[in-house]
Amino acid sequence: MEHIAALVRDRRSVRTFDGRALCAEDIEKLGDFLRKIENPYEIPVEFKLLDAKRDGLSSPVIAGTEQYVGAKIKRMPHAEEAFGYSFEMLVLCAQSLGVGTTWIGGTMDRAAFERAMALGADEVMPCVSPLGYPAAKMSLRESVMRKGVKADARFRFEELFFDGDGKALTEESAGELFGPLEMVRLAPSAVNKQPWRVLVSGNAAHFYEKKNKGFVSDAAGDLQKVDLGIALCHFALGAQESGLELRFSLDDPKLAAAAELEYIATWTVMNDNAGGPEP
């Protein structure tokens, strides 16, 4: 994928489609891409293209398409983050083809989707997505839903990103990390809660979860950890587009400023001339 920043800025959740089936070329490109998706946790995510009529699927919030993509992953530590990272890669690939998507974690016949995915007892399916070409106009239901969660709004940069002492970063003080962090700021999340916080110390960007109640279930796992996987994906793709080399780790720096947050993971920029604030 190219022009990641443009894909991230232009994408929106699509729930109203124009009724056309995906063309064979787009199905082939998506199929080829999803078979190659990896994540830094090195936990495999299994994708499957689904058909609503064939597989008996339904979602009350989707109109104008019968095509979906599902994914599942083994239950293990960091499964949700790995899932979010990999699924967002597919979402951005779809966006590059002009194919609309939206993350669905609850508003669907989950039992039917799990049957279609042949979900095992040791597996979890946090989310699925419809696939299709966006309609020229949103349905009234979609417009109301978007307004309800303020889908086009995002927290300010200074509310999400901080230095190692907890001081808010600005676009200027973030240095060469501004581009990747801005991609994180624009990332989608469950009902737009934006649960990620990032503390930057030297060349390391430490990701944390700021928990909200009501996002954990046995069926879907921790959806906000899925959101953190999306954020990690956006940072990595933004860094790649900025020419920054990254190293992934799970080494909690135990920063005092993050005492009320849950540590998730760290991206460290390996370029000699790159980085954010001094530690």
C-alpha positions in Angstrom: 0.0 0.0 0.0 1.1 3.5 -0.8 0.1 7.0 0.5 -0.9 5.7 3.9 -1.6 9.1 5.3 -4.1 9.8 2.6 -5.8 6.4 3.1 -6.1 7.1 6.8 -7.5 10.6 6.4 -9.9 9.7 3.6 -11.4 6.5 5.1 -14.6 6.5 7.0 -16.8 3.7 8.3 -19.3 2.6 5.6 -22.7 1.0 6.5 -24.6 1.9 3.3 -23.5 0.3 0.0 -24.6 0.7 -3.6 -25.7 -2.9 -4.2 -22.9 -3.8 -6.6 -21.0 -7.0 -5.9 -17.2 -6.6 -5.6 -15.6 -7.1 -9.0 -13.4 -10.2 -9.6 -10.2 -8.1 -9.7 -10.9 -6.5 -6.3 -11.8 -9.8 -4.7 -8.6 -11.3 -6.0 -6.5 -8.4 -4.7 -8.1 -8.6 -1.3 -7.7 -12.3 -1.2 -4.0 -12.1 -2.1 -3.4 -9.4 0.5 -5.2 -11.1 3.4 -3.1 -14.2 2.9 0.1 -12.2 3.4 -0.9 -10.1 6.4 1.4 -10.2 9.4 1.6 -8.4 12.8 4.5 -7.7 15.1 3.1 -10.2 17.7 3.6 -13.0 15.1 0.2 -14.4 16.1 -1.6 -15.7 13.0 -5.0 -14.2 12.1 -7.2 -16.3 9.8 -9.4 -14.4 7.4 -12.3 -15.6 5.4 -14.5 -13.9 2.7 -18.1 -14.5 3.5 -21.5 -14.3 1.7 -24.6 -13.3 3.6 -27.0 -15.5 1.6 -24.7 -18.5 1.4 -23.7 -18.3 5.1 -26.9 -17.1 6.6 -25.4 -13.8 7.9 -27.1 -10.6 8.9 -26.4 -7.2 10.5 -29.2 -4.7 11.2 -26.9 -1.7 10.5 -25.7 -2.8 7.1 -27.5 -2.2 3.8 -26.6 -2.7 0.2 -24.1 -5.6 0.4 -24.1 -9.3 1.0 -20.3 -9.6 1.2 -18.3 -9.6 4.4 -14.9 -10.5 5.7 -14.5 -12.3 9.0 -11.3 -13.2 11.0 -10.4 -15.3 14.0 -7.4 -15.8 16.2 -6.4 -18.2 18.9 -7.1 -17.1 22.5 -3.8 -16.2 24.0 -2.0 -13.1 25.5 -2.0 -10.2 23.0 -4.5 -11.9 20.7 -6.8 -8.8 20.5 -3.9 -6.4 19.7 -2.6 -8.8 17.0 -6.1 -9.1 15.6 -6.6 -5.3 15.5 -3.3 -4.8 13.8 -3.9 -7.4 11.1 -7.6 -6.5 10.5 -6.7 -2.8 10.1 -4.1 -3.8 7.4 -7.0 -5.4 5.5 -9.3 -2.4 6.1 -6.6 0.0 4.6 -6.0 -2.3 1.7 -9.8 -2.3 1.0 -9.7 1.5 1.2 -6.9 1.7 -1.4 -9.2 -0.3 -3.8 -12.2 2.0 -3.1 -13.9 -0.8 -1.1 -15.9 0.4 2.0 -15.7 -1.3 5.4 -16.8 -0.8 8.9 -15.7 -2.6 12.1 -18.6 -4.6 13.6 -18.2 -6.1 17.0 -21.7 -6.3 18.3 -24.5 -5.3 15.9 -24.6 -8.6 14.0 -25.9 -12.2 14.3 -22.7 -13.3 16.1 -23.7 -16.9 16.3 -24.2 -17.1 12.5 -20.8 -15.4 11.8 -19.1 -17.7 14.2 -20.6 -20.7 12.5 -19.5 -19.3 9.1 -16.0 -18.9 10.5 -16.0 -22.4 12.0 -14.9 -20.8 15.3 -13.2 -23.2 17.6 -13.5 -23.2 21.4 -9.9 -21.9 21.7 -10.5 -19.1 19.2 -12.1 -15.7 19.3 -13.7 -13.5 16.6 -13.6 -9.9 17.9 -15.0 -8.2 14.8 -16.1 -8.6 11.2 -16.7 -6.1 8.4 -19.0 -5.7 5.4 -17.3 -5.2 2.0 -18.7 -3.2 -0.8 -18.8 0.0 -2.8 -20.1 2.9 -0.8 -23.5 4.3 -1.8 -23.6 7.9 -3.0 -25.6 8.9 0.1 -25.7 7.5 3.6 -28.9 6.1 5.0 -30.7 8.1 7.7 -29.8 5.3 10.1 -26.1 5.5 9.3 -26.1 9.3 9.6 -27.8 9.1 13.1 -25.3 6.4 14.2 -22.3 8.5 13.1 -23.6 11.6 14.9 -24.3 9.5 18.0 -20.7 8.5 18.4 -19.3 11.8 16.9 -17.5 9.6 14.4 -15.7 12.5 12.6 -14.3 14.0 15.9 -11.0 13.1 17.4 -9.2 14.1 20.6 -6.6 16.9 20.2 -3.0 15.8 19.7 -2.1 17.1 23.2 -4.7 14.9 24.9 -3.3 11.7 23.5 0.5 12.0 23.4 2.9 12.9 26.1 6.6 12.9 27.0 8.1 10.4 29.5 7.2 12.8 32.4 3.6 13.1 31.4 3.9 16.5 29.8 1.6 16.9 26.8 3.4 16.8 23.4 2.6 19.4 20.7 2.9 18.9 17.0 6.2 20.8 17.2 7.7 19.1 20.2 6.9 15.6 18.8 9.6 16.1 16.2 9.9 13.4 13.5 7.3 11.3 15.4 4.6 13.8 14.6 3.6 12.0 11.3 3.2 8.5 12.9 1.5 9.9 16.0 -1.0 11.9 13.8 -1.9 8.6 12.1 -2.6 7.1 15.5 -4.8 10.1 16.4 -6.9 9.6 13.3 -7.4 5.8 13.9 -10.9 4.3 14.3 -12.0 2.8 17.6 -15.0 1.2 19.1 -17.7 3.9 19.4 -14.9 6.4 18.9 -13.5 6.1 22.5 -9.9 6.5 21.3 -8.5 4.5 24.3 -4.8 4.8 23.3 -2.3 7.0 25.1 1.3 7.2 23.9 4.3 8.4 26.1 7.4 9.2 24.1 10.8 9.0 25.8 13.8 9.5 23.6 13.3 7.3 20.5 10.7 5.1 22.1 6.9 5.4 21.8 5.2 3.5 24.6 1.5 2.6 24.0 -1.0 2.3 26.8 -4.7 1.5 27.1 -6.9 4.0 28.9 -9.8 1.7 29.8 -13.5 2.4 29.5 -16.1 0.1 31.0 -18.3 -2.2 28.8 -15.8 -3.3 26.1 -14.8 -6.7 27.4 -16.8 -9.9 26.8 -16.0 -13.6 26.5 -17.3 -13.7 22.9 -15.4 -10.7 21.5 -12.5 -10.3 24.0 -11.3 -6.8 24.9 -12.4 -4.6 22.0 -10.2 -1.7 23.3 -7.1 -3.9 23.0 -8.3 -4.4 19.4 -8.3 -0.6 19.1 -4.7 -0.5 20.5 -3.7 -3.0 17.7 -5.2 -0.5 15.2 -3.2 2.3 16.8 0.1 0.3 16.7 -0.6 -0.5 13.0 -1.1 3.2 12.1 2.1 4.2 13.9 4.1 1.5 12.1 2.7 2.4 8.7 3.1 6.1 9.3 6.7 5.6 10.4 7.4 3.5 7.3 6.0 6.2 5.1 8.2 8.7 7.0 11.3 6.6 6.4 11.7 5.6 10.0 12.9 2.1 11.0 11.2 0.5 14.0 11.8 -2.2 16.6 8.8 -3.7 18.4 9.0 -4.8 22.0 6.9 -5.6 25.1 9.3 -4.2 27.6 7.2 -2.1 30.1 9.4 1.0 31.0 7.4 1.4 34.2 7.0 5.2 33.7 5.5 6.9 36.7 3.4 9.1 34.4 1.6 6.0 33.2 0.5 4.8 36.6 -3.2 4.8 35.8 -2.8 3.3 32.3 -2.2 -0.3 31.1 1.0 -0.8 29.2 0.5 -2.4 25.8 3.7 -2.3 23.7 6.6 -0.1 22.5 7.8 1.0 19.1 11.4 2.2 19.1 12.7 4.3 16.2 16.1 2.9 15.2 17.3 5.8 12.9 20.1 7.7 14.5 18.6 11.1 13.7 15.0 10.4 14.6 13.1 10.7 17.8 10.9 12.9 20.0 11.6 14.5 23.3 14.6 13.7 25.4 13.9 11.3 28.3 
